Amino acid sequence: MKKYLVEFIGTFFLVFTIGMTVLAPGAGDMAPIAIGCALMVMIYAGGHVSGGHFNPAVTLAVFLRGKCPAGDVVPYMGAQLAGATVAALAVKALKTGLVAKAAALGGAMSPEILPALLAEFAFTFALAWVVLNVATAKGTSGNSFYGAAIGMTVTTGAYAVGGISGGAFNPAVALGICIMGIVSWGSIWIYLVACFAAAAVAATVYKIVNGAE
């Protein structure tokens, strides 16, 4: 079950990043970089648990290679397809007007509440998930990639949802951008709620996947 949860999370963020950066208004020519970063950081974060497939074709190839048990093939693919489906629905909600994008008012951005909460929650979760898995897990102990993985998670999030929420993913950054006048003070609660909630959920999911260690 733990492996399948990791495959769901990794595939979700890969597909979510694709949708958010490719569909207009997206990241333009930078979309491939964001997509590659999303795949990279999710492999760093989940590879020690599930192998980091995030792709049914890869699962098939690894199975034929003899490195994936037959009993895991269908659950892996099911988790990947489920992650892709949820991600696609989230992208459609943000891109097709079910929720509105951020609006600039009085020189400072005042993000629309629902999309900003979703954007900040999603990538703060991703950031915390990556940090916990590359910097605290026994399976990745002693690695030399944790800095790149953490930094590239923020890069991915900035490209994917920066235009919606400002891409803080960090209560301290939220404070800074409010002081600088980039985001209105009336919106700071969005960042505090989304970031701390995402951190708590990421820690809970990490414990489910990795145990108490």
PyRosetta script that sets phi, psi and omega in degrees:
from pyrosetta import init, pose_from_sequence

init()
pose = pose_from_sequence("MKKYLVEFIGTFFLVFTIGMTVLAPGAGDMAPIAIGCALMVMIYAGGHVSGGHFNPAVTLAVFLRGKCPAGDVVPYMGAQLAGATVAALAVKALKTGLVAKAAALGGAMSPEILPALLAEFAFTFALAWVVLNVATAKGTSGNSFYGAAIGMTVTTGAYAVGGISGGAFNPAVALGICIMGIVSWGSIWIYLVACFAAAAVAATVYKIVNGAE")
pose.set_psi(1, -37.8)
pose.set_omega(1, -178.8)
pose.set_phi(2, -62.8)
pose.set_psi(2, -42.5)
pose.set_omega(2, -179.4)
pose.set_phi(3, -63.5)
pose.set_psi(3, -37.9)
pose.set_omega(3, -177.3)
pose.set_phi(4, -70.1)
pose.set_psi(4, -37.1)
pose.set_omega(4, 177.1)
pose.set_phi(5, -62.8)
pose.set_psi(5, -41.8)
pose.set_omega(5, 178.0)
pose.set_phi(6, -63.8)
pose.set_psi(6, -41.1)
pose.set_omega(6, 178.3)
pose.set_phi(7, -65.3)
pose.set_psi(7, -36.9)
pose.set_omega(7, 176.2)
pose.set_phi(8, -62.3)
pose.set_psi(8, -49.0)
pose.set_omega(8, -177.5)
pose.set_phi(9, -62.8)
pose.set_psi(9, -46.9)
pose.set_omega(9, -178.3)
pose.set_phi(10, -63.5)
pose.set_psi(10, -43.3)
pose.set_omega(10, 179.5)
pose.set_phi(11, -68.0)
pose.set_psi(11, -37.5)
pose.set_omega(11, 177.2)
pose.set_phi(12, -56.5)
pose.set_psi(12, -51.2)
pose.set_omega(12, -175.8)
pose.set_phi(13, -69.9)
pose.set_psi(13, -30.7)
pose.set_omega(13, 175.4)
pose.set_phi(14, -64.8)
pose.set_psi(14, -51.1)
pose.set_omega(14, -177.6)
pose.set_phi(15, -70.0)
pose.set_psi(15, -38.2)
pose.set_omega(15, 178.1)
pose.set_phi(16, -61.0)
pose.set_psi(16, -43.1)
pose.set_omega(16, 178.8)
pose.set_phi(17, -65.9)
pose.set_psi(17, -41.1)
pose.set_omega(17, 177.3)
pose.set_phi(18, -57.6)
pose.set_psi(18, -50.4)
pose.set_omega(18, -178.2)
pose.set_phi(19, -63.0)
pose.set_psi(19, -44.6)
pose.set_omega(19, -175.9)
pose.set_phi(20, -70.9)
pose.set_psi(20, -28.8)
pose.set_omega(20, -177.6)
pose.set_phi(21, -96.1)
pose.set_psi(21, -21.6)
pose.set_omega(21, -177.8)
pose.set_phi(22, -93.1)
pose.set_psi(22, -43.5)
pose.set_omega(22, -180.0)
pose.set_phi(23, -73.9)
pose.set_psi(23, 133.9)
pose.set_omega(23, -178.1)
pose.set_phi(24, -66.1)
pose.set_psi(24, 142.3)
pose.set_omega(24, -6.7)
pose.set_phi(25, -79.8)
pose.set_psi(25, 121.0)
pose.set_omega(25, -176.2)
pose.set_phi(26, -113.8)
pose.set_psi(26, -146.8)
pose.set_omega(26, -176.8)
pose.set_phi(27, -101.9)
pose.set_psi(27, 6.8)
pose.set_omega(27, 177.1)
pose.set_phi(28, 61.2)
pose.set_psi(28, -133.0)
pose.set_omega(28, -177.7)
pose.set_phi(29, -67.9)
pose.set_psi(29, -14.4)
pose.set_omega(29, -178.8)
pose.set_phi(30, -86.7)
pose.set_psi(30, -6.0)
pose.set_omega(30, -177.7)
pose.set_phi(31, -54.6)
pose.set_psi(31, -45.7)
pose.set_omega(31, -179.6)
pose.set_phi(32, -60.2)
pose.set_psi(32, -32.8)
pose.set_omega(32, 178.5)
pose.set_phi(33, -67.0)
pose.set_psi(33, -45.1)
pose.set_omega(33, 179.4)
pose.set_phi(34, -62.3)
pose.set_psi(34, -41.7)
pose.set_omega(34, -179.8)
pose.set_phi(35, -64.7)
pose.set_psi(35, -44.4)
pose.set_omega(35, 177.6)
pose.set_phi(36, -62.9)
pose.set_psi(36, -39.1)
pose.set_omega(36, 177.6)
pose.set_phi(37, -63.5)
pose.set_psi(37, -41.7)
pose.set_omega(37, 179.7)
pose.set_phi(38, -59.2)
pose.set_psi(38, -46.4)
pose.set_omega(38, 179.6)
pose.set_phi(39, -64.7)
pose.set_psi(39, -43.3)
pose.set_omega(39, -178.6)
pose.set_phi(40, -59.8)
pose.set_psi(40, -50.3)
pose.set_omega(40, -174.9)
pose.set_phi(41, -69.6)
pose.set_psi(41, -32.3)
pose.set_omega(41, 178.4)
pose.set_phi(42, -71.8)
pose.set_psi(42, -31.6)
pose.set_omega(42, 174.0)
pose.set_phi(43, -68.5)
pose.set_psi(43, -43.0)
pose.set_omega(43, 175.9)
pose.set_phi(44, -57.5)
pose.set_psi(44, -43.1)
pose.set_omega(44, -174.7)
pose.set_phi(45, -74.5)
pose.set_psi(45, -39.0)
pose.set_omega(45, -172.3)
pose.set_phi(46, -111.4)
pose.set_psi(46, -5.8)
pose.set_omega(46, -175.8)
pose.set_phi(47, -59.6)
pose.set_psi(47, -34.1)
pose.set_omega(47, -178.0)
pose.set_phi(48, -74.1)
pose.set_psi(48, -12.5)
pose.set_omega(48, 179.8)
pose.set_phi(49, -101.3)
pose.set_psi(49, -53.3)
pose.set_omega(49, -173.1)
pose.set_phi(50, -112.4)
pose.set_psi(50, -10.3)
pose.set_omega(50, -173.7)
pose.set_phi(51, 97.4)
pose.set_psi(51, -13.2)
pose.set_omega(51, 176.3)
pose.set_phi(52, 64.3)
pose.set_psi(52, 52.4)
pose.set_omega(52, 179.4)
pose.set_phi(53, -75.6)
pose.set_psi(53, -61.4)
pose.set_omega(53, -179.9)
pose.set_phi(54, 54.1)
pose.set_psi(54, 32.1)
pose.set_omega(54, -173.4)
pose.set_phi(55, -168.1)
pose.set_psi(55, 115.9)
pose.set_omega(55, -179.4)
pose.set_phi(56, -57.9)
pose.set_psi(56, -32.9)
pose.set_omega(56, 179.1)
pose.set_phi(57, -67.1)
pose.set_psi(57, -38.5)
pose.set_omega(57, 177.2)
pose.set_phi(58, -66.2)
pose.set_psi(58, -40.8)
pose.set_omega(58, 177.9)
pose.set_phi(59, -59.3)
pose.set_psi(59, -43.8)
pose.set_omega(59, 178.2)
pose.set_phi(60, -61.5)
pose.set_psi(60, -44.5)
pose.set_omega(60, -179.7)
pose.set_phi(61, -62.8)
pose.set_psi(61, -42.5)
pose.set_omega(61, -179.8)
pose.set_phi(62, -67.6)
pose.set_psi(62, -36.9)
pose.set_omega(62, 176.3)
pose.set_phi(63, -62.7)
pose.set_psi(63, -47.9)
pose.set_omega(63, -179.8)
pose.set_phi(64, -64.7)
pose.set_psi(64, -27.3)
pose.set_omega(64, 176.3)
pose.set_phi(65, -73.9)
pose.set_psi(65, -16.3)
pose.set_omega(65, 179.6)
pose.set_phi(66, 92.2)
pose.set_psi(66, 14.8)
pose.set_omega(66, -176.6)
pose.set_phi(67, -110.3)
pose.set_psi(67, 8.4)
pose.set_omega(67, 176.4)
pose.set_phi(68, -133.9)
pose.set_psi(68, 120.5)
pose.set_omega(68, 179.8)
pose.set_phi(69, -58.1)
pose.set_psi(69, 144.5)
pose.set_omega(69, -178.3)
pose.set_phi(70, -57.2)
pose.set_psi(70, -35.3)
pose.set_omega(70, -179.0)
pose.set_phi(71, -68.0)
pose.set_psi(71, -15.1)
pose.set_omega(71, -179.5)
pose.set_phi(72, -94.2)
pose.set_psi(72, -14.3)
pose.set_omega(72, -172.4)
pose.set_phi(73, -61.2)
pose.set_psi(73, -55.4)
pose.set_omega(73, -177.9)
pose.set_phi(74, -65.7)
pose.set_psi(74, -45.3)
pose.set_omega(74, 177.0)
pose.set_phi(75, -61.4)
pose.set_psi(75, -38.5)
pose.set_omega(75, 176.5)
pose.set_phi(76, -59.5)
pose.set_psi(76, -50.6)
pose.set_omega(76, -178.1)
pose.set_phi(77, -63.6)
pose.set_psi(77, -38.0)
pose.set_omega(77, 177.9)
pose.set_phi(78, -62.9)
pose.set_psi(78, -43.3)
pose.set_omega(78, 179.0)
pose.set_phi(79, -64.7)
pose.set_psi(79, -40.2)
pose.set_omega(79, 179.3)
pose.set_phi(80, -64.7)
pose.set_psi(80, -44.9)
pose.set_omega(80, 180.0)
pose.set_phi(81, -67.6)
pose.set_psi(81, -35.6)
pose.set_omega(81, 177.1)
pose.set_phi(82, -66.2)
pose.set_psi(82, -43.2)
pose.set_omega(82, 178.2)
pose.set_phi(83, -61.2)
pose.set_psi(83, -41.9)
pose.set_omega(83, 178.9)
pose.set_phi(84, -64.4)
pose.set_psi(84, -39.5)
pose.set_omega(84, -179.4)
pose.set_phi(85, -65.5)
pose.set_psi(85, -47.4)
pose.set_omega(85, 179.7)
pose.set_phi(86, -62.8)
pose.set_psi(86, -41.0)
pose.set_omega(86, 178.8)
pose.set_phi(87, -62.2)
pose.set_psi(87, -43.9)
pose.set_omega(87, -179.7)
pose.set_phi(88, -62.5)
pose.set_psi(88, -39.8)
pose.set_omega(88, 178.1)
pose.set_phi(89, -65.4)
pose.set_psi(89, -39.3)
pose.set_omega(89, 177.8)
pose.set_phi(90, -64.0)
pose.set_psi(90, -42.5)
pose.set_omega(90, 178.8)
pose.set_phi(91, -63.3)
pose.set_psi(91, -44.9)
pose.set_omega(91, -179.7)
pose.set_phi(92, -61.0)
pose.set_psi(92, -37.9)
pose.set_omega(92, 178.8)
pose.set_phi(93, -63.6)
pose.set_psi(93, -39.2)
pose.set_omega(93, -177.9)
pose.set_phi(94, -81.1)
pose.set_psi(94, -26.8)
pose.set_omega(94, -172.2)
pose.set_phi(95, -101.1)
pose.set_psi(95, -15.6)
pose.set_omega(95, -172.9)
pose.set_phi(96, -113.5)
pose.set_psi(96, 16.2)
pose.set_omega(96, 172.5)
pose.set_phi(97, 91.3)
pose.set_psi(97, 0.6)
pose.set_omega(97, 175.1)
pose.set_phi(98, -65.2)
pose.set_psi(98, -29.8)
pose.set_omega(98, 168.8)
pose.set_phi(99, -133.9)
pose.set_psi(99, 148.9)
pose.set_omega(99, -175.0)
pose.set_phi(100, -90.1)
pose.set_psi(100, 152.7)
pose.set_omega(100, 177.5)
pose.set_phi(101, -80.9)
pose.set_psi(101, 171.3)
pose.set_omega(101, -177.9)
pose.set_phi(102, -62.2)
pose.set_psi(102, 148.3)
pose.set_omega(102, 178.0)
pose.set_phi(103, -123.9)
pose.set_psi(103, 143.5)
pose.set_omega(103, 178.5)
pose.set_phi(104, -92.0)
pose.set_psi(104, 123.6)
pose.set_omega(104, -179.3)
pose.set_phi(105, -129.7)
pose.set_psi(105, 124.2)
pose.set_omega(105, 175.9)
pose.set_phi(106, 63.1)
pose.set_psi(106, 27.4)
pose.set_omega(106, 177.5)
pose.set_phi(107, 88.8)
pose.set_psi(107, -18.2)
pose.set_omega(107, 178.7)
pose.set_phi(108, -114.2)
pose.set_psi(108, 140.0)
pose.set_omega(108, -178.6)
pose.set_phi(109, -72.2)
pose.set_psi(109, 131.9)
pose.set_omega(109, 174.1)
pose.set_phi(110, -117.7)
pose.set_psi(110, 90.3)
pose.set_omega(110, -175.1)
pose.set_phi(111, -61.4)
pose.set_psi(111, 144.4)
pose.set_omega(111, 171.2)
pose.set_phi(112, -65.8)
pose.set_psi(112, 138.1)
pose.set_omega(112, -167.2)
pose.set_phi(113, -60.5)
pose.set_psi(113, -54.6)
pose.set_omega(113, -173.6)
pose.set_phi(114, -63.5)
pose.set_psi(114, -49.7)
pose.set_omega(114, 179.6)
pose.set_phi(115, -65.1)
pose.set_psi(115, -36.3)
pose.set_omega(115, 179.8)
pose.set_phi(116, -66.7)
pose.set_psi(116, -41.7)
pose.set_omega(116, 177.2)
pose.set_phi(117, -60.7)
pose.set_psi(117, -45.0)
pose.set_omega(117, -179.8)
pose.set_phi(118, -63.6)
pose.set_psi(118, -45.6)
pose.set_omega(118, -178.1)
pose.set_phi(119, -63.2)
pose.set_psi(119, -48.1)
pose.set_omega(119, -177.9)
pose.set_phi(120, -68.0)
pose.set_psi(120, -38.6)
pose.set_omega(120, 178.4)
pose.set_phi(121, -63.9)
pose.set_psi(121, -46.7)
pose.set_omega(121, -174.9)
pose.set_phi(122, -59.7)
pose.set_psi(122, -49.4)
pose.set_omega(122, -174.2)
pose.set_phi(123, -87.7)
pose.set_psi(123, -17.6)
pose.set_omega(123, 167.9)
pose.set_phi(124, -71.1)
pose.set_psi(124, -38.1)
pose.set_omega(124, 173.5)
pose.set_phi(125, -59.1)
pose.set_psi(125, -47.7)
pose.set_omega(125, -179.9)
pose.set_phi(126, -58.7)
pose.set_psi(126, -44.4)
pose.set_omega(126, -179.3)
pose.set_phi(127, -63.5)
pose.set_psi(127, -48.1)
pose.set_omega(127, 179.4)
pose.set_phi(128, -64.4)
pose.set_psi(128, -40.0)
pose.set_omega(128, 178.4)
pose.set_phi(129, -59.9)
pose.set_psi(129, -45.2)
pose.set_omega(129, 179.3)
pose.set_phi(130, -67.0)
pose.set_psi(130, -45.7)
pose.set_omega(130, 179.4)
pose.set_phi(131, -57.4)
pose.set_psi(131, -48.2)
pose.set_omega(131, -177.6)
pose.set_phi(132, -62.4)
pose.set_psi(132, -38.1)
pose.set_omega(132, -176.1)
pose.set_phi(133, -81.8)
pose.set_psi(133, -29.1)
pose.set_omega(133, -178.4)
pose.set_phi(134, -98.8)
pose.set_psi(134, -20.0)
pose.set_omega(134, -175.5)
pose.set_phi(135, -113.6)
pose.set_psi(135, -10.8)
pose.set_omega(135, -177.9)
pose.set_phi(136, -129.3)
pose.set_psi(136, -13.6)
pose.set_omega(136, -174.3)
pose.set_phi(137, -82.1)
pose.set_psi(137, 143.2)
pose.set_omega(137, 176.6)
pose.set_phi(138, -62.0)
pose.set_psi(138, -35.0)
pose.set_omega(138, -176.9)
pose.set_phi(139, -65.7)
pose.set_psi(139, -19.8)
pose.set_omega(139, 178.8)
pose.set_phi(140, -119.3)
pose.set_psi(140, 17.5)
pose.set_omega(140, -178.4)
pose.set_phi(141, -59.5)
pose.set_psi(141, 135.7)
pose.set_omega(141, 177.0)
pose.set_phi(142, 81.6)
pose.set_psi(142, 6.3)
pose.set_omega(142, -177.9)
pose.set_phi(143, -70.4)
pose.set_psi(143, 162.2)
pose.set_omega(143, 179.9)
pose.set_phi(144, -113.5)
pose.set_psi(144, 10.8)
pose.set_omega(144, -175.0)
pose.set_phi(145, -109.7)
pose.set_psi(145, 1.4)
pose.set_omega(145, -170.9)
pose.set_phi(146, -63.3)
pose.set_psi(146, -35.6)
pose.set_omega(146, 179.2)
pose.set_phi(147, -63.5)
pose.set_psi(147, -46.0)
pose.set_omega(147, 179.3)
pose.set_phi(148, -64.5)
pose.set_psi(148, -41.7)
pose.set_omega(148, -178.7)
pose.set_phi(149, -62.3)
pose.set_psi(149, -44.7)
pose.set_omega(149, -178.7)
pose.set_phi(150, -67.6)
pose.set_psi(150, -45.9)
pose.set_omega(150, 179.8)
pose.set_phi(151, -62.9)
pose.set_psi(151, -41.7)
pose.set_omega(151, -178.7)
pose.set_phi(152, -71.3)
pose.set_psi(152, -22.7)
pose.set_omega(152, 174.5)
pose.set_phi(153, -64.9)
pose.set_psi(153, -43.1)
pose.set_omega(153, 177.6)
pose.set_phi(154, -65.2)
pose.set_psi(154, -40.9)
pose.set_omega(154, 177.5)
pose.set_phi(155, -58.2)
pose.set_psi(155, -46.8)
pose.set_omega(155, 179.5)
pose.set_phi(156, -59.3)
pose.set_psi(156, -47.5)
pose.set_omega(156, -179.4)
pose.set_phi(157, -63.7)
pose.set_psi(157, -38.4)
pose.set_omega(157, 179.7)
pose.set_phi(158, -63.0)
pose.set_psi(158, -43.1)
pose.set_omega(158, 177.7)
pose.set_phi(159, -67.4)
pose.set_psi(159, -40.4)
pose.set_omega(159, -172.1)
pose.set_phi(160, -74.7)
pose.set_psi(160, -45.6)
pose.set_omega(160, -172.3)
pose.set_phi(161, -130.8)
pose.set_psi(161, 7.5)
pose.set_omega(161, -179.7)
pose.set_phi(162, -57.4)
pose.set_psi(162, -34.0)
pose.set_omega(162, 179.3)
pose.set_phi(163, -73.1)
pose.set_psi(163, -11.5)
pose.set_omega(163, -178.8)
pose.set_phi(164, -97.6)
pose.set_psi(164, -44.6)
pose.set_omega(164, -174.6)
pose.set_phi(165, -119.3)
pose.set_psi(165, -10.9)
pose.set_omega(165, -173.6)
pose.set_phi(166, 99.1)
pose.set_psi(166, -16.0)
pose.set_omega(166, 175.1)
pose.set_phi(167, 66.0)
pose.set_psi(167, 51.7)
pose.set_omega(167, 179.2)
pose.set_phi(168, -80.7)
pose.set_psi(168, -58.8)
pose.set_omega(168, -179.7)
pose.set_phi(169, 57.7)
pose.set_psi(169, 26.2)
pose.set_omega(169, -170.0)
pose.set_phi(170, -168.7)
pose.set_psi(170, 118.4)
pose.set_omega(170, -179.6)
pose.set_phi(171, -59.8)
pose.set_psi(171, -33.3)
pose.set_omega(171, 178.7)
pose.set_phi(172, -67.7)
pose.set_psi(172, -40.8)
pose.set_omega(172, 176.0)
pose.set_phi(173, -63.8)
pose.set_psi(173, -39.9)
pose.set_omega(173, 178.7)
pose.set_phi(174, -59.2)
pose.set_psi(174, -43.3)
pose.set_omega(174, 177.1)
pose.set_phi(175, -60.3)
pose.set_psi(175, -45.8)
pose.set_omega(175, -178.8)
pose.set_phi(176, -60.9)
pose.set_psi(176, -44.6)
pose.set_omega(176, -177.2)
pose.set_phi(177, -73.1)
pose.set_psi(177, -22.4)
pose.set_omega(177, 173.4)
pose.set_phi(178, -74.3)
pose.set_psi(178, -42.8)
pose.set_omega(178, 178.0)
pose.set_phi(179, -61.4)
pose.set_psi(179, -38.6)
pose.set_omega(179, -179.3)
pose.set_phi(180, -76.3)
pose.set_psi(180, -8.9)
pose.set_omega(180, 179.1)
pose.set_phi(181, 84.3)
pose.set_psi(181, 12.8)
pose.set_omega(181, 178.7)
pose.set_phi(182, -75.7)
pose.set_psi(182, -39.0)
pose.set_omega(182, 178.9)
pose.set_phi(183, -124.0)
pose.set_psi(183, 142.9)
pose.set_omega(183, -178.7)
pose.set_phi(184, -69.2)
pose.set_psi(184, 145.9)
pose.set_omega(184, 179.3)
pose.set_phi(185, -61.1)
pose.set_psi(185, -29.0)
pose.set_omega(185, -179.7)
pose.set_phi(186, -67.1)
pose.set_psi(186, -12.3)
pose.set_omega(186, -178.7)
pose.set_phi(187, -101.6)
pose.set_psi(187, -2.5)
pose.set_omega(187, -172.9)
pose.set_phi(188, -62.8)
pose.set_psi(188, -29.6)
pose.set_omega(188, -179.3)
pose.set_phi(189, -61.5)
pose.set_psi(189, -29.7)
pose.set_omega(189, 179.2)
pose.set_phi(190, -59.0)
pose.set_psi(190, -45.6)
pose.set_omega(190, -177.9)
pose.set_phi(191, -69.2)
pose.set_psi(191, -41.0)
pose.set_omega(191, -179.4)
pose.set_phi(192, -64.1)
pose.set_psi(192, -46.9)
pose.set_omega(192, -179.4)
pose.set_phi(193, -64.5)
pose.set_psi(193, -50.1)
pose.set_omega(193, -175.3)
pose.set_phi(194, -65.7)
pose.set_psi(194, -43.4)
pose.set_omega(194, -175.6)
pose.set_phi(195, -69.1)
pose.set_psi(195, -46.2)
pose.set_omega(195, -179.0)
pose.set_phi(196, -69.6)
pose.set_psi(196, -35.9)
pose.set_omega(196, 177.1)
pose.set_phi(197, -65.1)
pose.set_psi(197, -43.1)
pose.set_omega(197, -179.9)
pose.set_phi(198, -63.8)
pose.set_psi(198, -39.8)
pose.set_omega(198, 178.7)
pose.set_phi(199, -62.0)
pose.set_psi(199, -42.5)
pose.set_omega(199, 180.0)
pose.set_phi(200, -65.7)
pose.set_psi(200, -41.9)
pose.set_omega(200, 179.4)
pose.set_phi(201, -66.9)
pose.set_psi(201, -41.7)
pose.set_omega(201, 179.1)
pose.set_phi(202, -61.5)
pose.set_psi(202, -41.7)
pose.set_omega(202, 178.9)
pose.set_phi(203, -64.6)
pose.set_psi(203, -39.0)
pose.set_omega(203, 178.6)
pose.set_phi(204, -65.0)
pose.set_psi(204, -46.0)
pose.set_omega(204, 179.4)
pose.set_phi(205, -65.3)
pose.set_psi(205, -38.8)
pose.set_omega(205, 177.5)
pose.set_phi(206, -58.4)
pose.set_psi(206, -45.0)
pose.set_omega(206, -179.8)
pose.set_phi(207, -65.4)
pose.set_psi(207, -35.4)
pose.set_omega(207, 177.0)
pose.set_phi(208, -63.3)
pose.set_psi(208, -43.8)
pose.set_omega(208, -176.2)
pose.set_phi(209, -75.9)
pose.set_psi(209, -44.4)
pose.set_omega(209, -171.6)
pose.set_phi(210, -103.0)
pose.set_psi(210, -10.4)
pose.set_omega(210, -178.9)
pose.set_phi(211, 76.2)
pose.set_psi(211, -172.8)
pose.set_omega(211, -178.2)
pose.set_phi(212, -75.0)
pose.set_psi(212, -19.9)
pose.set_omega(212, -177.5)
pose.set_phi(213, 51.9)
pose.dump_pdb("model.pdb")
